[in-house]
């Protein structure tokens, strides 16, 4: 019986060292996910606008309207989203090459 009471004391001592998460403690701090996803409203709209412009430029490219697509791709070459900017610069070169071939 002495071992059971000794084990119980160890368990209680260990439990006392581990801080409990209460609702008050967790409610005081916003979750890390909430802090990371805070964005400026204008940043969200510029991202959406870049995607819309890229979609329009791709439609023009597919319709072989290279001059119109070229101007949109040129603007998107300086986009904040580096993936869109890279893709736009690549398509811009393709527009220029295809215009040279057709001339």
C-alpha positions as CSV (number, residue, x, y, z in Angstrom):
1,X,0.0,0.0,0.0
2,X,2.9,2.3,0.6
3,X,3.8,2.2,-3.1
4,X,0.2,3.2,-4.2
5,X,0.2,6.3,-1.9
6,X,3.7,7.2,-3.1
7,X,2.7,6.9,-6.7
8,X,-0.3,9.1,-6.0
9,X,1.9,11.7,-4.4
10,X,4.2,11.7,-7.5
11,X,1.3,12.1,-9.8
12,X,-0.2,15.0,-7.8
13,X,3.2,16.7,-7.7
14,X,3.7,16.2,-11.5
15,X,0.2,17.6,-12.1
16,X,0.9,20.6,-10.0
17,X,3.9,21.5,-12.2
18,X,2.0,21.4,-15.5
19,X,0.0,24.6,-16.0
20,X,-3.6,24.1,-17.0
21,X,-5.0,25.9,-20.0
22,X,-8.0,27.7,-18.9
23,X,-10.5,29.5,-21.1
24,X,-9.3,32.9,-19.7
25,X,-5.7,32.2,-20.6
26,X,-6.4,31.1,-24.1
27,X,-9.0,33.9,-24.7
28,X,-6.5,36.6,-23.7
29,X,-4.2,35.8,-26.7
30,X,-5.5,35.6,-30.3
31,X,-4.5,32.4,-32.0
32,X,-1.3,32.5,-34.1
33,X,-3.3,31.7,-37.2
34,X,-5.4,34.9,-36.6
35,X,-2.3,37.0,-36.3
36,X,-0.8,35.7,-39.5
37,X,-3.9,36.2,-41.6
38,X,-4.4,39.9,-40.8
39,X,-4.1,41.7,-44.2
40,X,-4.8,45.1,-45.4
41,X,-8.0,45.4,-47.4
42,X,-6.2,47.0,-50.3
43,X,-3.7,44.2,-50.5
44,X,-6.5,41.7,-51.0
45,X,-8.2,43.7,-53.7
46,X,-4.9,44.2,-55.6
47,X,-4.2,40.5,-55.6
48,X,-7.7,39.8,-57.0
49,X,-7.3,42.5,-59.6
50,X,-3.9,41.0,-60.7
51,X,-5.5,37.6,-61.1
52,X,-8.4,39.1,-63.1
53,X,-6.1,41.0,-65.3
54,X,-4.0,37.9,-65.9
55,X,-7.1,35.9,-66.8
56,X,-8.1,38.6,-69.3
57,X,-4.6,38.7,-70.8
58,X,-4.6,34.9,-71.2
59,X,-8.0,35.1,-73.0
60,X,-6.6,37.6,-75.4
61,X,-3.4,35.5,-75.9
62,X,-5.6,32.4,-76.6
63,X,-7.6,34.4,-79.1
64,X,-4.3,35.4,-80.8
65,X,-4.8,39.1,-80.0
66,X,-1.2,39.6,-79.2
67,X,-1.0,43.4,-79.2
68,X,-3.8,43.7,-76.6
69,X,-2.4,40.9,-74.5
70,X,1.1,42.4,-74.7
71,X,0.0,45.6,-73.0
72,X,-1.7,43.7,-70.1
73,X,1.3,41.3,-69.7
74,X,3.6,44.3,-69.6
75,X,1.6,45.9,-66.7
76,X,1.5,42.5,-64.9
77,X,5.3,42.2,-65.2
78,X,5.6,44.4,-62.2
79,X,2.9,42.7,-60.1
80,X,3.2,42.2,-56.4
81,X,2.6,38.5,-56.7
82,X,6.0,37.2,-58.1
83,X,4.4,34.1,-59.7
84,X,2.0,36.3,-61.7
85,X,4.8,38.7,-62.6
86,X,7.1,35.9,-63.8
87,X,4.3,34.2,-65.8
88,X,3.4,37.6,-67.3
89,X,7.0,38.3,-68.4
90,X,7.2,34.9,-70.0
91,X,3.9,35.4,-71.9
92,X,5.1,38.9,-72.9
93,X,8.1,37.4,-74.6
94,X,5.9,34.8,-76.3
95,X,3.6,37.6,-77.6
96,X,6.5,39.5,-79.0
97,X,7.9,36.4,-80.7
98,X,4.6,35.5,-82.3
99,X,4.0,39.0,-83.5
100,X,7.4,39.0,-85.2
101,X,6.6,35.7,-86.9
102,X,3.2,36.9,-88.2
103,X,4.6,40.2,-89.5
